[in-house]
């Protein structure tokens, strides 16, 4: 993964080895990964799509995988986006409910 990201001119974010960022004249892309799950966001849709196509194309050095569409859940968090308001919210309500049920 690291070699692919370096070829795509990404740098790791701080000390975190599973978060990458690329910022150039076309915009900014951030990628978070956990095992085989990726969360990708960016400021330029065309640039974001180009990267996603390369990431999921083994012929271009990417990986076998599928695009699941807009993100709704990631690592146990529910994700809600309001594009009109320009906001994104994360919730772990389901996890909290499970913990409360288990530990009463």
C-alpha positions in Angstrom: 0.0 0.0 0.0 2.8 2.4 0.9 4.6 2.0 -2.4 1.3 2.6 -4.3 0.6 5.8 -2.3 4.1 7.1 -2.8 3.8 6.5 -6.6 0.5 8.6 -6.4 2.5 11.3 -4.6 0.8 10.9 -1.2 2.5 11.6 2.1 1.6 10.1 5.4 -0.2 12.4 7.9 2.0 13.0 10.9 3.0 9.8 12.7 -0.1 7.9 11.4 0.9 5.3 8.9 -2.7 4.5 7.7 -3.6 8.1 6.7 -2.3 9.8 3.6 -2.7 13.2 2.0 -2.0 14.7 -1.4 -2.3 18.4 -2.0 -1.6 19.9 -5.4 -3.1 22.5 -7.8 -6.0 20.2 -8.6 -7.1 20.0 -4.9 -6.6 17.9 -1.8 -7.3 14.2 -1.3 -7.1 12.4 2.0 -7.2 8.6 2.4 -7.6 6.6 5.6 -7.2 2.8 5.6 -7.9 0.0 8.0 -6.9 -3.5 6.7 -8.8 -3.6 3.4 -11.3 -0.7 4.0 -10.6 2.8 2.6 -12.2 6.1 3.4 -11.4 8.6 0.6 -12.3 12.3 0.6 -11.3 15.2 -1.6 -12.0 18.7 -2.7 -12.1 18.0 -6.4 -14.5 15.3 -7.7 -12.7 14.6 -11.0 -9.3 14.3 -9.1 -10.9 12.0 -6.5 -12.5 9.7 -9.1 -9.2 9.5 -11.1 -7.4 8.4 -7.9 -10.2 5.9 -7.0 -10.0 4.3 -10.4 -6.2 3.9 -10.1 -6.6 2.5 -6.6 -9.0 -0.2 -7.8 -7.1 -1.1 -10.9 -4.5 -3.8 -10.4 -3.2 -3.3 -14.0 -2.1 0.2 -12.9 -0.5 -1.0 -9.7 -3.7 -0.7 -7.6 -5.7 -3.3 -5.8 -8.6 -5.7 -6.4 -11.6 -4.1 -4.8 -15.0 -2.5 -5.3 -16.5 0.9 -5.0 -19.4 0.8 -2.5 -20.7 4.3 -3.2 -21.0 7.2 -0.8 -19.8 6.4 2.7 -22.5 5.6 5.3 -20.6 3.4 7.8 -16.9 3.1 8.5 -15.2 1.2 11.4 -18.4 1.1 13.4 -19.3 4.8 12.9 -22.5 5.9 11.2 -21.8 8.8 8.8 -24.4 11.4 7.9 -23.6 14.1 5.3 -25.7 17.2 4.6 -24.3 18.5 1.4 -26.5 21.6 1.4 -25.2 22.6 4.9 -21.7 21.4 4.2 -21.6 19.2 7.3 -20.6 15.6 8.1 -21.6 13.9 11.4 -20.2 10.7 12.9 -22.2 8.6 15.4 -21.5 5.5 17.5 -25.0 5.2 18.8 -25.3 1.6 17.7 -22.1 0.7 19.6 -23.2 2.6 22.7 -26.6 0.8 22.7 -24.8 -2.6 22.5 -22.5 -1.7 25.4 -25.4 -0.6 27.5 -27.3 -3.8 26.7 -24.3 -5.9 27.5 -23.4 -4.2 30.7 -26.8 -2.9 31.7 
